[in-house]
C-alpha cells in the first residue's frame, strides 16, 4: 500500500513537471525531421501547381513526376509519420511518468532507420530514378534503392510501435485495476493501426524487390494495388485518430472545461481501430478485377467510419457549447462567439474540426459506387485529399506545435508567437480553401489528376480547365507562405523563444464522472476483432486474385 502510494505520488510529480528531458529530445528530433520534410515537400507542391497552370517549365532534370512523387513521399509518409511518432512519445512520457530506458533506445533506433530510409528513397526520386508517384503502383518500377529505403522507413515505424507496446504493457502491469490515461490510450490505438496497416505495404514491397532486381519476371499488379490501399486508406485514419486525441483531450483544457464522457471517447478509439483497414478497397472501386459483392462490402466498411465520426462531432459540439456558455454566451448560437478565437492553440484545431465536415462529405462521395464513377482520377480526389489531410489533420498538428514544442524545449509561447500562429492559421486556411475548392470544381468538369500537361492539343473542354489550374497555383503560392511561417514558428519555439514553462494542456474528467470501464483495456480482443474484420474483407478477394490471376507484368522502369 505504502509502495503504491509512493509510486503514485512520484508519477504524479513527474506528470506535473511535464515530459522527461530525455524523452523530449526524442520528440523534438522527430519534429525536426517532420518540419524539414514539410518545407521541402511544400516547395515541391508549389512547383507542381505552377507547372500544371503553365506558369513555369521545370528543367529536364527535375520533372513534374519526380516532384509529384517526392511531394507525396515527404508529406504523406515522412511528415505525418515523424510528427505522429514524436507527438505520441511525448504524450506517453507525460501520461505514464516517462519512457522506459529500453523504449528510448527503440525510439532512437526507429528514428535512425526512418531518417536513413527517407534519405535513400528521396535521393532516388530526386535523381529521376523513382518517378512512380506516391502510390508506386506496379508495373511502374523504380530503382531498387527506393524500395530498400521504404523498408527502412517501415522498420523504423515498427521499432516505435514495439516501444509503445512495451511501455504501455509495463504501465498496465504495475497498475492493476486501473485504466491507462487517455492520451496513452490514444497512443496505443494509433500504434496498433500503424503496425497492422504497414503489414500490407510491407508484403507489397517484398513482392516488388525481387521483381525490380530481376529475380522474378512478372508481378501480380492487382494484389500489389490492393496491398497498397490496405496501408494507404488506414494511414488516413491513423492521422484522424491522432487529430481526435487532441480534439478530445487537449482542446477542452484550453477551453477551461472537462473532457467528454471517457467511455464514449474510448469507444471511438476502439471503433476506429477495428473498422478502418477494410475501407481500402473503395480506392479501387473502378478496378474491374474486383467483384461487385466485394466492392459493396467495402463501401459498407468505409462508411462505417461515419459512426465514430458522428460520435466525435456530437461530443465536441457539447464541449464547445459548454465552454462558450461558461464564458457568458447565451442564446442558440451566442456561445459560439465566446470561444477563444485569438488563441492559436484553439483556433487551428477548431478550423481543422470544421474542415472535417466538408472532408467527410467528400469522402462519402468517393466511397459511393455511382458517384465515384464521376470523380475517379479527377482533380476532385486531389481536392478532397487536401481538405482532409491539409485542413483536418495538418491544422491540428500545427495547433499542437504551439504548446508542445515550447513545452518540450523549456521555452515560452509568447503573445507575439501566438499572433504569428493566428496569422499562419488564417493564411493556411485561405490558401487551402482556394486550392482545394478549385480542385473540386475542376474535377467535376473532368480535369484529370497526375498529369502535367492537360491541354490535350487545345481541345475546348481542356482549355476550360486552365482557369482553375491557375487558381490552383495561386492557392499553392499562399500555402507555401503558410509553410514558411509555420517552419519559422517551429524552429523559433524550439531554439530562440524566451526560456520558461509552457503548459502541457490535458483535460480531466468532470467531478463525479463515472470511471472508464476496464473492458476498454482489452487490447488483445480489439486486435483479434481487427484481424477478423480484415480477414472477412481481404481473404476472399486476394485468394481470387491469386487463383484467377491475370498474366503478370514485367517492370516498366521509370529511369
Buried (B, 14 or more C-beta within 10 A) or exposed (E): EEEEEEEEEEBEEBBEBBBBEEBBBBBBBBBBBBBBBBBBBBBBBBBBBBBBBBEEEBEEEEBBBBBBBBBBBBBBBBBBBBBBBBBBBBBBBBBBBBBBEEBBEBBBBBBBBBBBBBEBBBBBBBBBBBBBBBBBEBBBBBBBBBBBBBBBBBBBBBBBBBBBBBBBEBBBEEBEEBBBBBBBBBBBBBBBBBBBBBBBBBBBBEBBBEBBEEEBEBBBBBBBBBBBBBBBBBBBBBBBBBBBBBBBBBBBBBBEBBBBBBBBBBBBBBBBBBBBBBBBBBBBBEBEBBEEEBBEBBBBBBBBBBBBBEBBBEBBEEBBBBBBBEBEBEEEEEBEEBBBEEBBBBBBBBBBBBBBEBBBEBBEBBBBBEBBEEBBBBBBBBBBBBBBBBBBBBBBBBBBBBBBBBBBBBBBBBEEBBEBBBBBBEBBBBBBBBBBBBBBBBBBBBBBBBBBEBEEEEEEEBEEBBEBBBBBBBBBBBBBBBBBBBBBBBBBBBEEBEEEEBEBBBBBBBEEBEEBEEEBBEBEEBBEBBEEBBEEBBEBBBEBBEEEBEEBBBBEEBB
